[in-house]
């Protein structure tokens, strides 16, 4: 090639190489700043809103459109949520056919009165719960723009999460209540229509002013800016509160959150509890004779829970968290949860712990719940089970995750299991979604502790929180974090347990004595590979663990059980259907052989996992008589 052409080609390649490296190594995410003024009419259940939204395009892409979610539009007869509930095989009992029966005064809606980009009108189109906006000027990489919107809305009769006049008498549960900018990331725009499942939001700051009847108390995301004018239990001791018969304007601010929730009722009781070296916990509930004892005892437990979770899973970064009576079960939001409150203590505590823990896996780590519901619900279920055991029976050595395994086994044996990669909206049944997201997601973590070791997993959970909070991590981001902590290759675990419905089934195929040795042959019956902890119990009461790592792990976990000697065998190549190891002991000296005595490995058929040699020998002798 001519020298001139060579040099030209080199200079042409340099910017391409640089761009490729930058795209593969640089993490970016969009940012928003909301300023909203809301005027709520408690007689008509309607409100008007002025929204100023500053949008930062931190992506490498030029944006010609933006999209908003209008969640309240789902609560109308004929909506996608309504039709989905009417046709799915196992509709949520809280929804059922209720949306189809809402009157004009009971439906929800969000109407856009005007929308401007940098002061100029833009054209837009509403399709169900999505507002599609054609920009009058593209947003270039690195640019910010300001959108100003006037809107009006009607609060629907409470059906699912959001709404007015819940079955427990709460006037307003205001979640998914404002036009919310959709998230844009490396996968593009996330414009999933709302059918009642999951959410995803842009990180940013909120400055929200809510004007409402003065008899109402509000609980919300963020910090109240004017407690001296509001009172209602928010003022500091000794502060003089301005009283008025006119509507009050509550001003809340929150930084580094991806959503904003509030609830309001004229009969709320408001109490607080200080977590040592932690946040102030707010308890905002409608007291009655049935729930009074539970709500009064809840603060003591939740202070302990917040301390425990902050120590074991990562420190809670905000100065406030609120447990707000509302909604229709439990639903998490930044710095707050809506939780149905007419419960006994155990039910209230269990739900409160679960929802608070969402602050870690939905509120702070903020995976895309539609794509990775198991990383939110499953990780939260895992951590809440550990936390509940600490609160209720701290000296117990029982496995707190047995219910998650039981639910997973039930689904695995049903023949209707779907991969964890299934989009939350696209599961064939609510049952399949729930078991996968909550139970199998928790099993994913507890079983991972079997692969890498419990201590290593917990180190990895804290590292994951530290590295990825205030971002939107994916399943690959999580498994890479555990790889760094464990120094093991774990892509196979993610691929098999998440991307497929391949199941685990290992068994003891044969035990053969030969002189002073015993040869144990194991077999891989199921499709998914796993390392093996083989426990040997001897007649004299001693124990050994024969540890067989997988070759694809390219390493081995640290010793976990200090009560038994561990013998590390050569790795098992997963393509081999069987594996034979030599135990340096006569067969007569062995009492029992068992695969995974801890039962953390989700083996779908444990009938072939253990062998009592005395019983087996006697059974054999009986058959030969």
GUBAFI-274729 format. One record per residue (C-alpha): x, y, z; residue in one letter. Coordinates in steps of 0.5 Angstrom, whole numbers, plus 500, padded with zeros to 3 digits. Example, Ala and Ser with C-alpha at 12.3 -4.5 7.8 and 13.67 -1.06 7.14 Angstrom:
<guros>
- 525 / 491 / 516 / A
- 527 / 498 / 514 / S
</guros>
This chain:
<guros>
- 500 / 500 / 500 / X
- 502 / 507 / 498 / X
- 505 / 511 / 505 / X
- 500 / 516 / 504 / X
- 494 / 511 / 504 / X
- 497 / 508 / 510 / X
- 497 / 514 / 514 / X
- 491 / 516 / 512 / X
- 488 / 510 / 514 / X
- 491 / 510 / 521 / X
- 488 / 517 / 522 / X
- 481 / 515 / 520 / X
- 482 / 509 / 525 / X
- 484 / 513 / 531 / X
- 477 / 517 / 532 / X
- 473 / 510 / 531 / X
- 478 / 506 / 536 / X
- 477 / 512 / 541 / X
- 470 / 512 / 540 / X
- 469 / 505 / 541 / X
- 473 / 505 / 547 / X
- 469 / 510 / 550 / X
- 462 / 507 / 549 / X
- 464 / 501 / 552 / X
- 468 / 503 / 558 / X
- 464 / 510 / 560 / X
- 457 / 509 / 564 / X
- 452 / 515 / 563 / X
- 445 / 516 / 566 / X
- 440 / 522 / 564 / X
- 438 / 527 / 570 / X
- 432 / 531 / 571 / X
- 430 / 537 / 576 / X
- 422 / 537 / 578 / X
- 419 / 543 / 580 / X
- 412 / 542 / 581 / X
- 406 / 546 / 584 / X
- 400 / 542 / 586 / X
- 393 / 545 / 588 / X
- 388 / 539 / 590 / X
- 381 / 540 / 591 / X
- 379 / 535 / 596 / X
- 371 / 536 / 594 / X
- 372 / 534 / 587 / X
- 378 / 529 / 588 / X
- 381 / 533 / 582 / X
- 388 / 537 / 582 / X
- 391 / 542 / 577 / X
- 399 / 542 / 577 / X
- 404 / 547 / 574 / X
- 411 / 543 / 572 / X
- 418 / 545 / 571 / X
- 422 / 540 / 568 / X
- 430 / 541 / 567 / X
- 432 / 535 / 563 / X
- 440 / 533 / 562 / X
- 442 / 529 / 556 / X
- 448 / 526 / 559 / X
- 447 / 521 / 553 / X
- 452 / 520 / 547 / X
- 445 / 521 / 543 / X
- 441 / 526 / 540 / X
- 434 / 526 / 542 / X
- 428 / 528 / 537 / X
- 423 / 526 / 542 / X
- 422 / 525 / 549 / X
- 416 / 521 / 553 / X
- 412 / 522 / 559 / X
- 408 / 517 / 563 / X
- 401 / 518 / 565 / X
- 400 / 513 / 570 / X
- 393 / 515 / 572 / X
- 390 / 514 / 565 / X
- 390 / 506 / 566 / X
- 385 / 507 / 571 / X
- 379 / 508 / 566 / X
- 375 / 502 / 563 / X
- 378 / 499 / 556 / X
- 385 / 501 / 558 / X
- 391 / 496 / 557 / X
- 391 / 495 / 565 / X
- 383 / 494 / 565 / X
- 384 / 489 / 559 / X
- 390 / 485 / 562 / X
- 386 / 484 / 568 / X
- 380 / 481 / 565 / X
- 384 / 476 / 561 / X
- 390 / 474 / 565 / X
- 388 / 467 / 568 / X
- 389 / 469 / 575 / X
- 388 / 477 / 576 / X
- 390 / 480 / 582 / X
- 384 / 480 / 586 / X
- 385 / 488 / 588 / X
- 384 / 489 / 581 / X
- 379 / 484 / 578 / X
- 374 / 487 / 574 / X
- 374 / 494 / 578 / X
- 377 / 498 / 573 / X
- 371 / 496 / 568 / X
- 366 / 499 / 572 / X
- 369 / 506 / 574 / X
- 364 / 511 / 573 / X
- 366 / 518 / 570 / X
- 367 / 521 / 577 / X
- 371 / 515 / 579 / X
- 376 / 514 / 574 / X
- 383 / 517 / 574 / X
- 386 / 521 / 568 / X
- 392 / 526 / 567 / X
- 390 / 532 / 562 / X
- 396 / 536 / 559 / X
- 393 / 543 / 558 / X
- 400 / 546 / 555 / X
- 407 / 544 / 554 / X
- 413 / 548 / 552 / X
- 420 / 546 / 551 / X
- 425 / 552 / 552 / X
- 419 / 557 / 552 / X
- 416 / 554 / 545 / X
- 410 / 550 / 544 / X
- 411 / 543 / 542 / X
- 407 / 538 / 539 / X
- 405 / 531 / 543 / X
- 400 / 525 / 543 / X
- 397 / 521 / 548 / X
- 397 / 514 / 547 / X
- 394 / 511 / 554 / X
- 399 / 512 / 559 / X
- 404 / 515 / 555 / X
- 405 / 522 / 552 / X
- 410 / 522 / 546 / X
- 413 / 529 / 545 / X
- 416 / 531 / 538 / X
- 421 / 536 / 540 / X
- 421 / 543 / 536 / X
- 429 / 543 / 537 / X
- 433 / 536 / 538 / X
- 437 / 535 / 545 / X
- 444 / 534 / 543 / X
- 449 / 530 / 547 / X
- 451 / 534 / 554 / X
- 445 / 539 / 553 / X
- 440 / 541 / 558 / X
- 433 / 543 / 556 / X
- 427 / 546 / 560 / X
- 420 / 543 / 559 / X
- 414 / 547 / 562 / X
- 407 / 543 / 563 / X
- 400 / 545 / 565 / X
- 396 / 539 / 567 / X
- 390 / 537 / 571 / X
- 388 / 530 / 574 / X
- 383 / 526 / 577 / X
- 385 / 522 / 583 / X
- 382 / 515 / 581 / X
- 378 / 511 / 586 / X
- 383 / 507 / 589 / X
- 384 / 500 / 585 / X
- 391 / 499 / 585 / X
- 397 / 502 / 589 / X
- 394 / 509 / 587 / X
- 388 / 513 / 589 / X
- 383 / 515 / 593 / X
- 378 / 513 / 599 / X
- 382 / 506 / 600 / X
- 378 / 500 / 603 / X
- 381 / 502 / 610 / X
- 379 / 509 / 609 / X
- 385 / 513 / 607 / X
- 383 / 519 / 603 / X
- 389 / 520 / 598 / X
- 395 / 515 / 596 / X
- 398 / 519 / 591 / X
- 403 / 515 / 587 / X
- 405 / 515 / 580 / X
- 401 / 521 / 580 / X
- 405 / 526 / 576 / X
- 407 / 526 / 569 / X
- 413 / 523 / 569 / X
- 419 / 523 / 564 / X
- 421 / 516 / 562 / X
- 428 / 513 / 562 / X
- 433 / 513 / 557 / X
- 439 / 509 / 557 / X
- 443 / 505 / 553 / X
- 437 / 501 / 551 / X
- 433 / 507 / 548 / X
- 427 / 509 / 551 / X
- 423 / 505 / 556 / X
- 416 / 507 / 555 / X
- 412 / 501 / 557 / X
- 405 / 502 / 558 / X
- 402 / 501 / 565 / X
- 399 / 495 / 566 / X
- 400 / 495 / 574 / X
- 407 / 492 / 574 / X
- 413 / 495 / 575 / X
- 417 / 502 / 574 / X
- 423 / 505 / 572 / X
- 425 / 513 / 573 / X
- 430 / 518 / 572 / X
- 435 / 520 / 577 / X
- 434 / 527 / 580 / X
- 431 / 532 / 585 / X
- 424 / 534 / 586 / X
- 421 / 541 / 589 / X
- 414 / 540 / 590 / X
- 409 / 544 / 593 / X
- 402 / 541 / 595 / X
- 396 / 546 / 597 / X
- 391 / 542 / 600 / X
- 385 / 543 / 605 / X
- 388 / 545 / 612 / X
- 385 / 539 / 616 / X
- 389 / 534 / 612 / X
- 396 / 531 / 614 / X
- 401 / 529 / 609 / X
- 407 / 524 / 609 / X
- 411 / 524 / 603 / X
- 418 / 523 / 599 / X
- 423 / 528 / 601 / X
- 424 / 533 / 607 / X
- 419 / 538 / 609 / X
- 421 / 545 / 608 / X
- 416 / 549 / 612 / X
- 414 / 545 / 618 / X
- 413 / 552 / 622 / X
- 407 / 554 / 617 / X
- 404 / 546 / 617 / X
- 405 / 543 / 624 / X
- 401 / 537 / 624 / X
- 407 / 533 / 628 / X
- 412 / 536 / 623 / X
- 414 / 542 / 627 / X
- 420 / 541 / 632 / X
- 418 / 542 / 640 / X
- 417 / 549 / 642 / X
- 416 / 552 / 635 / X
- 410 / 556 / 634 / X
- 406 / 554 / 628 / X
- 402 / 559 / 624 / X
- 395 / 556 / 624 / X
- 390 / 558 / 618 / X
- 383 / 556 / 616 / X
- 385 / 557 / 609 / X
- 389 / 551 / 605 / X
- 396 / 550 / 607 / X
- 402 / 549 / 602 / X
- 406 / 544 / 604 / X
- 413 / 544 / 601 / X
- 418 / 538 / 600 / X
- 424 / 537 / 597 / X
- 428 / 531 / 595 / X
- 435 / 530 / 592 / X
- 438 / 524 / 588 / X
- 431 / 520 / 588 / X
- 428 / 517 / 582 / X
- 420 / 518 / 584 / X
- 416 / 522 / 589 / X
- 410 / 519 / 593 / X
- 405 / 523 / 598 / X
- 399 / 521 / 602 / X
- 394 / 525 / 605 / X
- 388 / 524 / 610 / X
- 385 / 528 / 615 / X
- 385 / 523 / 621 / X
- 393 / 521 / 620 / X
- 397 / 520 / 627 / X
- 404 / 522 / 626 / X
- 410 / 520 / 630 / X
- 417 / 519 / 630 / X
- 423 / 515 / 632 / X
- 430 / 517 / 631 / X
- 435 / 511 / 629 / X
- 442 / 512 / 633 / X
- 447 / 515 / 627 / X
- 441 / 514 / 622 / X
- 435 / 517 / 620 / X
- 429 / 520 / 623 / X
- 423 / 515 / 622 / X
- 416 / 517 / 621 / X
- 410 / 513 / 622 / X
- 404 / 516 / 619 / X
- 397 / 512 / 620 / X
- 390 / 512 / 621 / X
- 389 / 509 / 628 / X
- 383 / 505 / 630 / X
- 382 / 500 / 636 / X
- 385 / 494 / 631 / X
- 391 / 497 / 629 / X
- 393 / 501 / 635 / X
- 398 / 496 / 638 / X
- 401 / 494 / 632 / X
- 403 / 501 / 630 / X
- 405 / 503 / 637 / X
- 410 / 498 / 637 / X
- 412 / 498 / 630 / X
- 418 / 504 / 631 / X
- 422 / 500 / 636 / X
- 423 / 494 / 631 / X
- 424 / 499 / 625 / X
- 429 / 502 / 629 / X
- 433 / 496 / 630 / X
- 431 / 494 / 623 / X
- 434 / 500 / 620 / X
- 441 / 499 / 624 / X
- 441 / 492 / 622 / X
- 440 / 493 / 614 / X
- 445 / 499 / 614 / X
- 450 / 495 / 618 / X
- 450 / 489 / 613 / X
- 447 / 491 / 606 / X
- 450 / 498 / 606 / X
- 448 / 505 / 610 / X
- 442 / 508 / 608 / X
- 444 / 515 / 606 / X
- 438 / 519 / 607 / X
- 436 / 523 / 614 / X
- 429 / 521 / 613 / X
- 424 / 515 / 612 / X
- 417 / 514 / 612 / X
- 412 / 509 / 613 / X
- 405 / 511 / 611 / X
- 398 / 508 / 612 / X
- 396 / 508 / 604 / X
- 395 / 504 / 598 / X
- 393 / 497 / 598 / X
- 398 / 492 / 601 / X
- 405 / 495 / 601 / X
- 409 / 499 / 595 / X
- 416 / 502 / 596 / X
- 418 / 509 / 594 / X
- 424 / 513 / 595 / X
- 424 / 515 / 602 / X
- 417 / 512 / 604 / X
- 413 / 506 / 603 / X
- 405 / 506 / 602 / X
- 403 / 500 / 607 / X
- 396 / 498 / 608 / X
- 395 / 499 / 616 / X
- 390 / 495 / 619 / X
- 394 / 489 / 621 / X
- 397 / 485 / 627 / X
- 404 / 486 / 629 / X
- 407 / 481 / 625 / X
- 404 / 482 / 619 / X
- 405 / 490 / 619 / X
- 412 / 488 / 621 / X
- 414 / 483 / 616 / X
- 411 / 488 / 610 / X
- 414 / 494 / 613 / X
- 421 / 491 / 613 / X
- 420 / 488 / 606 / X
- 418 / 495 / 604 / X
- 424 / 499 / 607 / X
- 429 / 494 / 604 / X
- 426 / 496 / 597 / X
- 430 / 503 / 599 / X
- 436 / 499 / 598 / X
- 434 / 495 / 591 / X
- 429 / 499 / 588 / X
- 430 / 506 / 591 / X
- 438 / 506 / 591 / X
- 440 / 501 / 586 / X
- 434 / 502 / 582 / X
- 435 / 497 / 577 / X
- 430 / 497 / 571 / X
- 424 / 493 / 575 / X
- 421 / 491 / 568 / X
- 427 / 488 / 566 / X
- 430 / 485 / 572 / X
- 424 / 485 / 577 / X
- 427 / 479 / 581 / X
- 433 / 484 / 582 / X
- 429 / 488 / 586 / X
- 423 / 483 / 589 / X
- 428 / 477 / 590 / X
- 434 / 481 / 593 / X
- 429 / 485 / 597 / X
- 426 / 478 / 599 / X
- 433 / 475 / 601 / X
- 435 / 481 / 605 / X
- 428 / 482 / 609 / X
- 428 / 474 / 611 / X
- 435 / 475 / 614 / X
- 433 / 482 / 617 / X
- 426 / 478 / 620 / X
- 430 / 473 / 623 / X
- 434 / 478 / 626 / X
- 429 / 481 / 629 / X
- 424 / 475 / 631 / X
- 429 / 470 / 633 / X
- 437 / 473 / 633 / X
- 440 / 466 / 636 / X
- 436 / 462 / 631 / X
- 440 / 458 / 626 / X
- 435 / 456 / 622 / X
- 435 / 457 / 614 / X
- 430 / 464 / 613 / X
- 430 / 462 / 606 / X
- 426 / 456 / 606 / X
- 419 / 459 / 604 / X
- 423 / 462 / 598 / X
- 426 / 455 / 596 / X
- 419 / 451 / 597 / X
- 415 / 456 / 592 / X
- 421 / 455 / 587 / X
- 420 / 448 / 587 / X
- 413 / 448 / 586 / X
- 414 / 452 / 580 / X
- 419 / 448 / 577 / X
- 415 / 442 / 578 / X
- 409 / 445 / 575 / X
- 412 / 445 / 568 / X
- 410 / 453 / 567 / X
- 416 / 456 / 569 / X
- 419 / 462 / 565 / X
- 426 / 465 / 565 / X
- 428 / 470 / 570 / X
- 429 / 474 / 564 / X
- 422 / 475 / 562 / X
- 419 / 482 / 562 / X
- 415 / 483 / 568 / X
- 409 / 485 / 564 / X
- 410 / 479 / 559 / X
- 409 / 473 / 564 / X
- 403 / 469 / 563 / X
- 400 / 469 / 570 / X
- 401 / 473 / 576 / X
- 403 / 467 / 580 / X
- 409 / 466 / 575 / X
- 411 / 473 / 576 / X
- 411 / 473 / 583 / X
- 414 / 466 / 584 / X
- 420 / 468 / 579 / X
- 421 / 475 / 582 / X
- 420 / 474 / 589 / X
- 422 / 467 / 591 / X
- 427 / 465 / 585 / X
- 430 / 472 / 586 / X
- 431 / 470 / 593 / X
- 434 / 463 / 591 / X
- 439 / 466 / 586 / X
- 442 / 470 / 592 / X
- 442 / 464 / 597 / X
- 444 / 459 / 592 / X
- 450 / 464 / 590 / X
- 452 / 463 / 597 / X
- 453 / 456 / 596 / X
- 457 / 457 / 590 / X
- 462 / 463 / 593 / X
- 461 / 462 / 600 / X
- 456 / 466 / 605 / X
- 461 / 471 / 608 / X
- 464 / 472 / 600 / X
- 457 / 473 / 598 / X
- 455 / 478 / 604 / X
- 462 / 482 / 602 / X
- 459 / 482 / 595 / X
- 452 / 485 / 597 / X
- 456 / 491 / 600 / X
- 461 / 492 / 595 / X
- 455 / 492 / 590 / X
- 451 / 497 / 594 / X
- 457 / 501 / 594 / X
- 459 / 501 / 587 / X
- 452 / 502 / 584 / X
- 447 / 506 / 588 / X
- 444 / 512 / 585 / X
- 445 / 508 / 578 / X
- 441 / 503 / 574 / X
- 445 / 496 / 575 / X
- 444 / 490 / 571 / X
- 444 / 483 / 572 / X
- 451 / 483 / 569 / X
- 453 / 489 / 573 / X
- 451 / 485 / 579 / X
- 455 / 478 / 577 / X
- 461 / 482 / 575 / X
- 461 / 485 / 582 / X
- 461 / 478 / 586 / X
- 466 / 476 / 581 / X
- 471 / 481 / 583 / X
- 470 / 479 / 591 / X
- 470 / 472 / 590 / X
- 476 / 471 / 584 / X
- 471 / 466 / 581 / X
- 468 / 466 / 574 / X
- 461 / 466 / 575 / X
- 458 / 468 / 568 / X
- 455 / 460 / 567 / X
- 451 / 461 / 574 / X
- 448 / 468 / 571 / X
- 446 / 465 / 564 / X
- 444 / 458 / 567 / X
- 439 / 460 / 573 / X
- 437 / 467 / 570 / X
- 437 / 466 / 562 / X
- 434 / 459 / 562 / X
- 429 / 454 / 566 / X
- 434 / 449 / 566 / X
- 434 / 445 / 573 / X
- 439 / 442 / 578 / X
- 439 / 435 / 580 / X
- 445 / 431 / 582 / X
- 445 / 424 / 585 / X
- 449 / 419 / 588 / X
- 450 / 414 / 583 / X
- 454 / 408 / 586 / X
- 458 / 407 / 592 / X
- 464 / 402 / 591 / X
- 469 / 399 / 597 / X
- 475 / 397 / 594 / X
- 480 / 395 / 600 / X
- 481 / 401 / 605 / X
- 478 / 406 / 600 / X
- 471 / 407 / 597 / X
- 469 / 410 / 591 / X
- 463 / 415 / 590 / X
- 460 / 416 / 583 / X
- 456 / 422 / 583 / X
- 452 / 424 / 577 / X
- 449 / 430 / 574 / X
- 442 / 429 / 572 / X
- 439 / 436 / 571 / X
- 441 / 441 / 565 / X
- 444 / 446 / 570 / X
- 451 / 445 / 573 / X
- 454 / 446 / 580 / X
- 460 / 445 / 584 / X
- 459 / 440 / 589 / X
- 460 / 440 / 597 / X
- 460 / 432 / 599 / X
- 459 / 431 / 606 / X
- 462 / 424 / 609 / X
- 459 / 422 / 616 / X
- 463 / 417 / 619 / X
- 461 / 412 / 624 / X
- 466 / 415 / 629 / X
- 462 / 421 / 629 / X
- 467 / 425 / 625 / X
- 466 / 429 / 618 / X
- 469 / 431 / 612 / X
- 467 / 435 / 606 / X
- 469 / 433 / 599 / X
- 469 / 439 / 595 / X
- 469 / 439 / 587 / X
- 469 / 446 / 584 / X
- 466 / 447 / 577 / X
- 472 / 447 / 572 / X
- 468 / 453 / 569 / X
- 469 / 457 / 575 / X
- 477 / 457 / 575 / X
- 478 / 457 / 582 / X
- 475 / 455 / 589 / X
- 471 / 458 / 594 / X
- 474 / 459 / 601 / X
- 473 / 454 / 607 / X
- 466 / 455 / 610 / X
- 465 / 450 / 615 / X
- 470 / 450 / 620 / X
- 468 / 444 / 624 / X
- 469 / 439 / 618 / X
- 476 / 438 / 614 / X
- 475 / 440 / 607 / X
- 479 / 436 / 601 / X
- 479 / 439 / 595 / X
- 478 / 435 / 589 / X
- 480 / 436 / 582 / X
- 474 / 441 / 578 / X
- 468 / 437 / 575 / X
- 468 / 439 / 567 / X
- 460 / 440 / 566 / X
- 460 / 436 / 560 / X
- 462 / 430 / 564 / X
- 455 / 426 / 566 / X
- 459 / 423 / 572 / X
- 464 / 424 / 577 / X
- 468 / 419 / 581 / X
- 472 / 421 / 587 / X
- 476 / 416 / 592 / X
- 475 / 417 / 599 / X
- 480 / 414 / 603 / X
- 476 / 410 / 608 / X
- 473 / 403 / 608 / X
- 466 / 403 / 606 / X
- 464 / 400 / 613 / X
- 467 / 406 / 617 / X
- 462 / 411 / 613 / X
- 455 / 412 / 616 / X
- 452 / 417 / 611 / X
- 454 / 421 / 604 / X
- 450 / 427 / 602 / X
- 450 / 432 / 597 / X
- 450 / 439 / 600 / X
- 448 / 438 / 607 / X
- 446 / 446 / 607 / X
- 441 / 445 / 602 / X
- 442 / 451 / 599 / X
- 443 / 448 / 592 / X
- 436 / 448 / 589 / X
- 436 / 441 / 587 / X
- 429 / 439 / 585 / X
- 430 / 432 / 587 / X
- 433 / 431 / 593 / X
- 431 / 423 / 594 / X
- 438 / 422 / 591 / X
- 442 / 426 / 594 / X
- 444 / 422 / 600 / X
- 445 / 415 / 602 / X
- 445 / 412 / 609 / X
- 450 / 406 / 608 / X
- 448 / 402 / 614 / X
- 441 / 402 / 611 / X
- 443 / 401 / 604 / X
- 447 / 395 / 606 / X
- 441 / 392 / 610 / X
- 436 / 393 / 605 / X
- 441 / 390 / 600 / X
- 442 / 384 / 604 / X
- 435 / 383 / 605 / X
- 434 / 383 / 598 / X
- 439 / 377 / 597 / X
- 436 / 373 / 603 / X
</guros>
